[in-house]
Amino acid sequence: MSRRSKTKKKKKSGLLRIFGLLILITIIAGVVFAVQVQQNGGGLKGFLLTTLGSNKKDLEDLDTIYVLALGVSTDLDSHLTDTIMLCGYNPKTNQAMMLSIPRDTFIGKNKNRAKGNDKINALYAKGVDKTVEAVEELTGIDIDYYAIINNDLLIKMVDVVGGVQFEVPIDMDYDDPTQDLHIHLKKGMQTIDGEKAEQLLRFRHSNPDKNGKMTTYPSSYGTDDYGRMRTQREFMKATISQAIQPKNMLKYKDLVNAVMDNLDTDMDINDILPYVPYTLDLDFNNIRTEQLPGESELCNKVWIYIHDKEETATLVEDLTNMLETGEVASTEEEGEATNTVEN
């Protein structure tokens, strides 16, 4: 055999060894990855933990996270927050909560001299930090991040997933030609598309009847703004719960785009990613939802919401205890506040 033939045979043998070694390394890496996935709980959660370079031990380093979600309406010319919601999540106990702050909550010094600018929703015009500080003052909770959400986000998410199953609590009929707003929804379980979602989220009360009386949510649910806040919370839970279902896996790109186009936040992606795998075990239908305790008052010809400091302290203690221990205390039905808040 010639030297050239021997050389070609040696090169071929060397390539086969390298190729075989690569296959062996790939198989070993695959086995190690599969074992790691199982050690991290298996399934999609284990896959995400392993892909992100995390493991169950890293859970010990994750603290409860508090995010202030601020909903801003595109139909409003003024810089006001239409929705203010403090959200908390603890991956260790897998508990989460949402606490609505009425947009008319009084943050001034003297209610007898109350003005529109003394409402918490007016602080957004002075900077998001002002709203964060006010909510921290009201609740005593240190807020980690804020998320400014265009109210179109839920509407777009609903369209991406092809509609959300939701039980509309009451018949809704309202028309405001000045805003080109027309709300006509029937009570009961139904598929809510983007157009219906906008109607659902903006409803406060019906058109006045021939006697000038307007129908709103029942007091047991929470009238006017209180009812709307409760509907917003419940619809948000339903939308997220249905959006993350496996059948919508192929729509995640569109969902992410919808979020990115309608979200402004100071959250760092590297701080948030470690929490993602654990949210897969979260039952969004069982998220604890509450409203800042208090009642409405007409002061200086302005409707404002006066929060109850003692009840707020008790509620916050209950919520934080639930997040830290996982113990869920029995709660009264939402919607105790019954006074009407006027814009």
Sequence and secondary structure as in RCSB ss.txt:
>XXXX:A:sequence
MSRRSKTKKKKKSGLLRIFGLLILITIIAGVVFAVQVQQNGGGLKGFLLTTLGSNKKDLEDLDTIYVLALGVSTD
LDSHLTDTIMLCGYNPKTNQAMMLSIPRDTFIGKNKNRAKGNDKINALYAKGVDKTVEAVEELTGIDIDYYAIIN
NDLLIKMVDVVGGVQFEVPIDMDYDDPTQDLHIHLKKGMQTIDGEKAEQLLRFRHSNPDKNGKMTTYPSSYGTDD
YGRMRTQREFMKATISQAIQPKNMLKYKDLVNAVMDNLDTDMDINDILPYVPYTLDLDFNNIRTEQLPGESELCN
KVWIYIHDKEETATLVEDLTNMLETGEVASTEEEGEATNTVEN
>XXXX:A:secstr
  HHHHHHHHHHHHHHHHHHHHHHHHHHHHHHHHHHHHHTTSHHHHHHHHHTT  GGGGGG   EEEEEEEE TT
 SS   SEEEEEEEETTTTEEEEEE  TTBB SS GGG  GGGBGGGGGGG HHHHHHHHHHHH     EEEEEE
THHHHHHHHHTT EEEEE S EEEEEGGGTEEEEE SEEEEE HHHHHHHHH  B    TTS   B  TTT  HH
HHHHHHHHHHHHHHHHHHTSGGGGGGHHHHHHHHHHTEEE   HHHHGGGHHHHTT  GGG EEEE  EEEEEET
TEEEEEE HHHHHHHHHHHHHHHHH        S    S    
